Each structure stands twice: as C-alpha cells, then as structure tokens.
Amino acid sequence: MKELNAYEELRYEINRKATETLMHLLLCYEHGKLSTEALSASIDTLFMAVSGLVDGDLFDMITATSEIFKSTNSNP
C-alpha cells in the first residue's frame, strides 16, 4: 500500500473523524440522548468545523443530513 504524505494523512483523518462524529450524533439521537433541536445544532457545528476540509461527498452528506433535520425541526 502506498504511504500517504502528511497532507493526505491529515485529510484522511479529518474525513474519518467527521464521519465518526456524524454517526455518533445520529446514534445519540436514535437512542433518545439528543433532541431534534440539539441534533440539528450539533450537525450545524460539525458543518462549520469541517467545511472546506473534508471531501466533497462527505460534505454533501453532512449538508443533506443537516437539511433533513432542519426540515423535521420546522414541522409543527
């Protein structure tokens, strides 16, 4: 396997941590540890923290997840 340079390694780790964080937030929500409002705020915070640092597909996944829970949160 090809050895990663420092930039590739950092990008890999940021993508990995962002993915793990998103999955953790969704599991907490699923188990009732986070309200919809808290989940939405947490995903927004993740979005702001990693915007421009993660790969496009992961960025799109975070954005789509954020939009789903914003629309869920706005329904009465």
C-alpha positions as CSV (number, residue, x, y, z in Angstrom):
1,M,0.0,0.0,0.0
2,K,1.2,3.5,-0.9
3,E,2.4,5.6,2.0
4,L,0.4,8.7,2.5
5,N,2.1,12.1,2.6
6,A,1.3,14.4,5.5
7,Y,-1.4,16.3,3.6
8,E,-3.2,13.1,2.5
9,E,-2.9,11.6,6.0
10,L,-4.4,14.8,7.6
11,R,-7.3,14.8,5.1
12,Y,-7.9,11.1,5.7
13,E,-8.1,11.7,9.5
14,I,-10.4,14.7,9.2
15,N,-12.7,12.8,7.0
16,R,-12.6,9.8,9.3
17,K,-13.3,11.9,12.4
18,A,-16.1,13.9,10.7
19,T,-17.8,10.6,9.6
20,E,-17.5,9.1,13.1
21,T,-18.8,12.3,14.7
22,L,-21.9,12.4,12.4
23,M,-22.6,8.7,13.0
24,H,-22.2,9.2,16.8
25,L,-24.7,12.2,16.7
26,L,-27.2,10.2,14.8
27,L,-26.9,7.2,17.2
28,C,-27.4,9.5,20.2
29,Y,-30.5,10.9,18.5
30,E,-31.8,7.4,17.7
31,H,-31.3,6.4,21.4
32,G,-33.1,9.5,22.7
33,K,-30.0,11.2,24.1
34,L,-30.4,14.2,21.8
35,S,-33.5,16.1,20.9
36,T,-34.1,17.1,17.3
37,E,-33.1,20.6,18.1
38,A,-29.8,19.5,19.8
39,L,-29.0,17.2,16.9
40,S,-29.6,20.0,14.3
41,A,-27.4,22.4,16.3
42,S,-24.7,19.7,16.6
43,I,-24.7,18.9,12.9
44,D,-24.5,22.6,12.1
45,T,-21.5,22.9,14.4
46,L,-19.9,19.9,12.6
47,F,-20.6,21.5,9.3
48,M,-19.0,24.8,10.3
49,A,-15.9,23.0,11.8
50,V,-15.1,20.8,8.7
51,S,-16.5,22.9,5.8
52,G,-13.7,23.2,3.2
53,L,-11.6,20.5,4.9
54,V,-13.5,17.3,4.1
55,D,-14.0,15.5,0.7
56,G,-17.0,16.7,-1.4
57,D,-19.1,13.5,-0.9
58,L,-18.8,13.8,2.9
59,F,-19.5,17.5,2.8
60,D,-22.7,16.7,0.8
61,M,-23.7,14.0,3.3
62,I,-23.3,16.4,6.2
63,T,-25.3,19.1,4.4
64,A,-28.1,16.7,3.4
65,T,-28.3,15.4,7.0
66,S,-28.5,18.9,8.3
67,E,-31.3,19.8,5.9
68,I,-33.3,16.7,6.8
69,F,-33.3,17.6,10.5
70,K,-33.8,21.3,9.9
71,S,-37.0,20.5,7.9
72,T,-38.0,18.0,10.6
73,N,-37.4,20.6,13.3
74,S,-39.5,23.2,11.5
75,N,-42.6,21.0,11.1
76,P,-45.2,21.5,13.9
